Amino acid sequence: MDTEEKLIISSIIASTPDIFTAKDKEAICMSVNGHLYFLRKDISPLITFTDAGYSWMENIYLPLSISMHRFMSNCESCPKTLLSKIFFGICDNWYFLSLDRVQITPREAAEDYFHHKAQAYRPFLKRRTCSTVA
């Protein structure tokens, strides 16, 4: 990681203490770099990692974390390592679902993710979600 990446990743971790810790630096960096790839491909090759970091927070982190918390009833009791794992699982799921469908919402990605991962996360899911998930 170069200096710009370290600064942005540290800022993201500081802004999201409910989900990420310093152990998530590499995963966050990979996710922001993936986002940067698509921004440069679709918008401009001049977009910087810093720009991508702010865009990632607004367009990836916020909608996915909101959707994640809608399905989880007791995030506070969930270990942070598990929360970050769930977040990146939903993030990956959103990407793979988007390959098959032109438009998929963060809520749909989270719902699909929990539907397929419910056994492992059952203690942290809202009761109504668990009853609809096999």
C-alpha positions in Angstrom: 0.0 0.0 0.0 1.3 3.4 -0.9 0.9 6.5 1.3 -2.3 7.7 -0.4 -3.9 4.2 0.1 -2.8 4.0 3.7 -4.3 7.4 4.5 -7.6 6.6 2.9 -7.9 3.2 4.4 -7.1 4.6 7.8 -9.8 7.2 7.3 -12.3 4.6 6.3 -11.5 2.4 9.4 -11.8 5.5 11.7 -15.1 6.4 10.1 -16.6 2.9 10.4 -15.6 1.6 13.9 -18.8 -0.4 14.1 -17.7 -2.8 11.3 -14.0 -2.5 10.5 -10.8 -2.7 12.4 -7.1 -2.4 11.4 -7.2 -6.1 10.5 -9.5 -5.2 7.6 -7.0 -2.9 5.9 -6.2 -5.4 3.0 -9.8 -6.3 2.4 -10.9 -2.6 2.3 -7.9 -1.8 0.0 -8.9 -4.6 -2.4 -12.5 -3.5 -2.4 -11.7 0.2 -3.0 -9.3 -0.9 -5.8 -12.0 -2.9 -7.4 -14.3 0.1 -7.2 -11.5 2.2 -8.6 -11.1 -0.1 -11.6 -14.8 0.3 -12.5 -14.7 4.1 -11.9 -11.7 4.5 -14.2 -13.3 2.2 -16.8 -16.7 3.8 -16.8 -16.0 7.4 -15.9 -12.4 8.6 -16.2 -8.9 7.1 -16.2 -7.9 10.1 -14.1 -9.8 9.1 -11.0 -7.5 8.7 -8.0 -7.5 6.2 -5.1 -8.6 9.0 -2.9 -11.6 9.8 -5.1 -12.4 6.1 -5.2 -12.2 5.8 -1.4 -14.8 8.6 -1.0 -17.0 7.1 -3.7 -16.7 3.6 -2.1 -17.9 5.0 1.2 -20.9 6.7 -0.4 -21.8 4.1 -3.0 -20.7 0.8 -1.5 -20.2 1.0 2.2 -23.3 3.1 3.2 -25.9 1.3 1.2 -24.5 -2.2 2.1 -24.1 -1.4 5.8 -27.6 0.0 6.0 -29.0 -3.1 4.3 -26.9 -5.4 6.4 -28.2 -3.8 9.6 -31.8 -4.1 8.4 -31.4 -7.9 8.5 -29.4 -8.1 11.7 -31.2 -7.6 15.0 -28.2 -7.5 17.3 -25.2 -6.2 15.5 -23.8 -4.9 18.8 -23.3 -8.4 20.1 -21.9 -9.7 16.9 -18.0 -9.8 16.9 -16.5 -7.2 14.6 -14.5 -9.9 12.7 -17.9 -11.5 11.8 -19.4 -8.1 10.9 -16.6 -7.3 8.4 -16.8 -10.8 7.0 -20.6 -10.4 6.5 -20.1 -7.0 5.0 -17.5 -8.3 2.4 -19.7 -11.4 1.8 -22.6 -9.1 0.9 -20.3 -6.9 -1.2 -19.1 -9.9 -3.2 -22.6 -11.2 -3.5 -23.8 -7.8 -4.9 -21.1 -7.9 -7.5 -21.8 -11.5 -8.6 -25.5 -10.9 -8.7 -25.0 -7.8 -10.8 -23.3 -10.0 -13.4 -26.6 -11.7 -14.0 -28.9 -8.7 -13.6 -28.5 -5.2 -14.8 -29.9 -3.6 -11.7 -29.7 -5.1 -8.2 -30.2 -3.2 -5.0 -28.0 -3.5 -1.9 -31.1 -4.7 0.0 -31.6 -7.5 -2.6 -27.9 -8.5 -2.3 -28.1 -8.6 1.5 -31.4 -10.5 1.4 -29.9 -13.1 -1.0 -26.7 -13.3 1.0 -28.5 -14.0 4.3 -30.9 -16.4 2.6 -27.9 -18.5 1.6 -25.8 -18.0 4.8 -28.6 -18.0 7.4 -27.4 -21.0 9.4 -24.0 -19.4 10.3 -25.6 -16.1 11.2 -28.9 -17.2 12.7 -28.2 -15.7 16.2 -27.7 -12.3 14.7 -30.6 -12.2 12.3 -34.0 -10.6 12.9 -36.7 -13.3 13.7 -38.8 -12.5 10.6 -35.8 -13.0 8.4 -34.9 -16.3 9.9 -38.5 -17.6 9.5 -38.3 -17.0 5.7 -34.9 -18.5 5.3 -34.2 -22.2 5.1 
